[in-house]
Amino acid sequence: MNYKNYPEEYWEQIKEAVASLKNSNAKLVAAFDADGTLWDTDLGENFFQYQIDEKLVPLPEDPWKHYLDLKKINNDPRDAYVWLAQINAGRSVDEIREWCQKAFNRIQPNPIFSEQKKLIEFLLSNSVQVYIVTASIRWAVEPGARALGLTNENVIGVETKVENNLITTEKVLPITYRNGKTEALLSKTGNAAPFLCAGNTIGDYELLEAATHIRLAVSAASRDDRLFKSENDLQTMAIEKNWWRHRFI
């Protein structure tokens, strides 16, 4: 699919911000949400569907209903996001990563937003530390990160503790949703705030707030997509706060 390019003025301002920060010897950090921000899909849920299709792990009779019901409890989806990691308990991280790559390879056509790939390439070429901060399980997002020229270490996401290379059910805190995204990012960067942050839903609000220079709210969901309302809420917030906005479609 052809996605809309960023306005030229965005590129000019990004380049100016990077040049200015490099001249001041500041630590350069940028952070992106994953699903709906870097690619037009949900890699966490795509992997979940792959596990269902391939019957890879024990699951409830109606796995999607169980997951979506968990998301609704107290209107807080954190337990649902963690559950998608917990169902892998007892498996090795290496095996899960292999499954995640296979699930990613099945997505056709390539779902990555070309402008985001171009932006990340520019940032990396200027020695910017780029992180993907996601509410999906980190292992499912890692193949997408690698497709963008990043590494597994650049992904900050939902996970459970790993002992002797085996995944457990014990959650790792903070859970990377809402304010947990910012907390986890700053822990990774040694409290160095990102100069640029991009996200697509209201769940990314606190992450965008953490940016010092550029806050970018993107969207691509159609009106019948369940993400549309959340994306629209962030777009509304972006208008109120005079943040950058871009719709890929």
C-alpha positions as CSV (number, residue, x, y, z in Angstrom):
1,M,0.0,0.0,0.0
2,N,1.1,3.6,-0.7
3,Y,1.3,5.6,2.5
4,K,1.4,9.4,2.6
5,N,4.8,11.0,3.2
6,Y,5.5,13.4,5.9
7,P,5.3,17.1,5.0
8,E,8.7,18.5,3.9
9,E,8.5,20.9,6.8
10,Y,8.6,18.0,9.3
11,W,11.8,16.7,7.7
12,E,13.4,20.2,7.9
13,Q,12.5,20.6,11.5
14,I,13.7,17.1,12.5
15,K,17.0,17.7,10.8
16,E,17.4,21.1,12.5
17,A,16.6,19.6,15.9
18,V,19.1,16.8,15.4
19,A,21.8,19.2,14.2
20,S,21.2,21.6,17.2
21,L,21.3,18.8,19.7
22,K,24.4,17.3,18.3
23,N,26.1,20.7,18.5
24,S,25.2,20.9,22.2
25,N,26.6,17.4,22.8
26,A,23.2,16.3,24.2
27,K,22.4,12.6,24.4
28,L,20.1,11.9,21.4
29,V,17.2,9.6,22.1
30,A,14.0,8.9,20.0
31,A,11.2,6.6,20.9
32,F,8.4,5.1,18.9
33,D,5.3,3.1,19.7
34,A,5.1,0.0,17.6
35,D,1.8,-1.2,16.3
36,G,-0.1,1.4,14.2
37,T,2.9,3.7,14.6
38,L,5.7,1.9,12.7
39,W,3.6,-0.6,10.8
40,D,0.0,-1.0,9.8
41,T,-0.6,-4.1,11.9
42,D,-0.5,-5.3,15.5
43,L,2.5,-7.7,15.8
44,G,1.5,-8.8,19.3
45,E,-1.9,-9.9,18.2
46,N,-0.6,-11.3,14.9
47,F,1.7,-13.6,16.9
48,F,-1.2,-14.5,19.2
49,Q,-3.2,-15.6,16.1
50,Y,-0.2,-17.5,14.8
51,Q,0.0,-19.4,18.1
52,I,-3.7,-20.2,17.9
53,D,-3.5,-21.3,14.2
54,E,-0.4,-23.5,14.9
55,K,-1.7,-24.8,18.3
56,L,1.6,-24.0,19.8
57,V,0.6,-23.3,23.5
58,P,-2.3,-24.4,25.7
59,L,-5.1,-21.8,25.5
60,P,-8.7,-21.4,26.6
61,E,-11.5,-22.7,24.4
62,D,-12.1,-19.2,22.9
63,P,-8.7,-17.6,23.1
64,W,-9.7,-14.2,21.6
65,K,-12.7,-13.9,23.8
66,H,-10.6,-14.6,26.8
67,Y,-8.0,-12.0,25.8
68,L,-10.6,-9.3,24.9
69,D,-12.5,-9.9,28.2
70,L,-9.3,-9.5,30.1
71,K,-8.7,-6.2,28.4
72,K,-12.1,-4.9,29.7
73,I,-11.5,-5.7,33.4
74,N,-11.6,-2.3,35.2
75,N,-11.0,-0.8,31.8
76,D,-7.3,-1.6,32.2
77,P,-5.7,-3.9,29.5
78,R,-2.4,-4.5,31.4
79,D,-3.3,-8.0,32.6
80,A,-4.4,-8.9,29.1
81,Y,-1.1,-7.7,27.7
82,V,0.9,-9.7,30.3
83,W,-1.2,-12.8,29.7
84,L,0.0,-12.9,26.1
85,A,3.5,-13.3,27.5
86,Q,2.5,-15.7,30.3
87,I,1.0,-18.2,27.9
88,N,4.6,-18.9,26.7
89,A,5.8,-20.0,30.1
90,G,8.1,-23.0,30.0
91,R,9.3,-22.3,26.5
92,S,12.7,-21.1,25.7
93,V,13.2,-17.5,24.6
94,D,15.0,-18.8,21.5
95,E,12.0,-20.9,20.5
96,I,9.6,-18.0,21.0
97,R,11.8,-15.7,19.0
98,E,11.8,-18.3,16.2
99,W,8.0,-18.5,16.2
100,C,7.8,-14.7,16.3
101,Q,9.9,-14.4,13.2
102,K,7.8,-17.0,11.3
103,A,4.6,-15.1,12.3
104,F,6.1,-11.8,11.1
105,N,7.2,-13.4,7.8
106,R,3.6,-14.4,7.0
107,I,2.4,-10.8,7.0
108,Q,2.0,-9.7,3.3
109,P,2.4,-7.2,2.0
110,N,5.1,-5.6,4.1
111,P,3.2,-3.5,6.7
112,I,6.0,-1.1,7.6
113,F,5.2,2.6,7.0
114,S,7.9,3.7,4.6
115,E,8.3,7.1,6.1
116,Q,9.0,5.6,9.5
117,K,11.7,3.4,8.1
118,K,13.2,6.5,6.3
119,L,13.0,8.4,9.6
120,I,14.7,5.7,11.7
121,E,17.4,5.3,9.1
122,F,18.0,9.1,9.3
123,L,18.1,9.0,13.1
124,L,20.5,6.0,13.2
125,S,22.8,7.7,10.7
126,N,23.0,10.6,13.1
127,S,23.9,8.4,16.2
128,V,20.4,8.8,17.7
129,Q,19.5,6.0,20.2
130,V,16.2,4.7,18.8
131,Y,13.8,2.7,21.0
132,I,10.5,1.0,20.3
133,V,8.3,1.1,23.3
134,T,5.3,-1.2,23.0
135,A,2.4,-2.7,24.9
136,S,2.8,-5.8,22.8
137,I,5.1,-8.6,24.1
138,R,8.6,-7.6,23.2
139,W,9.5,-10.9,21.4
140,A,6.7,-10.4,18.9
141,V,7.9,-6.9,18.0
142,E,11.6,-7.7,17.7
143,P,11.3,-9.0,14.1
144,G,9.7,-5.7,13.1
145,A,12.6,-3.8,14.8
146,R,15.2,-5.8,12.9
147,A,13.4,-5.1,9.7
148,L,13.9,-1.4,10.5
149,G,17.6,-1.8,11.1
150,L,17.3,-2.0,14.9
151,T,18.2,-4.8,17.3
152,N,16.3,-6.8,19.9
153,E,17.8,-4.6,22.5
154,N,16.1,-1.5,21.0
155,V,12.7,-3.0,21.9
156,I,11.1,-2.2,25.3
157,G,7.9,-4.2,25.7
158,V,5.7,-6.4,27.8
159,E,7.5,-9.4,29.1
160,T,7.8,-11.9,31.9
161,K,10.9,-13.0,33.7
162,V,13.3,-15.4,32.0
163,E,15.1,-18.0,34.1
164,N,17.7,-20.4,32.6
165,N,16.5,-19.2,29.2
166,L,12.9,-20.3,30.0
167,I,10.0,-17.9,30.1
168,T,8.1,-17.7,33.4
169,T,4.7,-16.3,34.4
170,E,6.3,-13.6,36.6
171,K,5.6,-10.2,35.1
172,V,8.4,-7.7,34.6
173,L,7.6,-4.2,35.8
174,P,6.8,-1.6,34.7
175,I,4.2,-2.9,32.2
176,T,4.8,-0.8,29.1
177,Y,1.4,0.8,28.8
178,R,0.5,4.5,29.4
179,N,2.9,5.9,32.0
180,G,4.7,2.6,32.1
181,K,6.1,3.3,28.7
182,T,7.8,6.5,29.8
183,E,9.0,4.8,33.0
184,A,10.6,1.9,31.1
185,L,12.1,4.1,28.5
186,L,13.8,6.5,31.0
187,S,15.1,3.5,32.9
188,K,16.7,2.2,29.7
189,T,18.2,5.6,28.8
190,G,19.5,6.5,32.3
191,N,16.8,9.2,32.5
192,A,17.8,10.8,29.2
193,A,14.6,12.2,27.8
194,P,13.8,11.6,24.2
195,F,13.8,14.6,21.9
196,L,11.3,12.9,19.6
197,C,8.4,10.5,20.3
198,A,5.8,9.1,18.0
199,G,2.6,7.2,18.8
200,N,-0.9,6.5,17.4
201,T,-3.3,5.9,20.3
202,I,-4.2,7.5,23.6
203,G,-2.2,4.8,25.2
204,D,0.9,6.6,23.9
205,Y,-0.1,10.0,25.4
206,E,2.4,9.9,28.3
207,L,5.2,8.7,26.0
208,L,4.6,11.7,23.7
209,E,4.5,14.0,26.6
210,A,8.0,12.9,27.6
211,A,9.5,14.3,24.3
212,T,11.5,17.5,24.7
213,H,11.2,18.7,21.1
214,I,8.9,16.8,18.7
215,R,5.7,15.0,19.6
216,L,4.2,13.2,16.6
217,A,0.7,11.6,16.7
218,V,0.1,9.4,13.7
219,S,-2.9,7.4,12.5
220,A,-4.0,4.9,9.8
221,A,-7.0,3.1,11.2
222,S,-10.2,3.1,9.2
223,R,-13.5,4.2,10.8
224,D,-14.6,0.6,11.3
225,D,-11.3,-0.4,13.0
226,R,-11.5,-0.9,16.8
227,L,-8.4,1.4,17.0
228,F,-10.1,4.3,15.3
229,K,-11.5,5.9,18.4
230,S,-8.3,5.7,20.4
231,E,-6.3,7.1,17.4
232,N,-8.9,9.9,17.0
233,D,-8.6,10.7,20.7
234,L,-4.9,11.2,20.4
235,Q,-5.4,13.3,17.3
236,T,-7.8,15.5,19.2
237,M,-5.3,15.8,22.0
238,A,-2.6,16.6,19.5
239,I,-4.7,19.5,18.1
240,E,-5.2,20.9,21.6
241,K,-1.5,20.7,22.4
242,N,-0.2,21.8,19.0
243,W,1.7,18.5,18.5
244,W,2.6,17.3,15.0
245,R,-0.1,15.1,13.4
246,H,0.1,12.8,10.4
247,R,-2.4,10.4,8.8
248,F,-0.6,7.7,6.7
249,I,-3.8,6.8,4.8
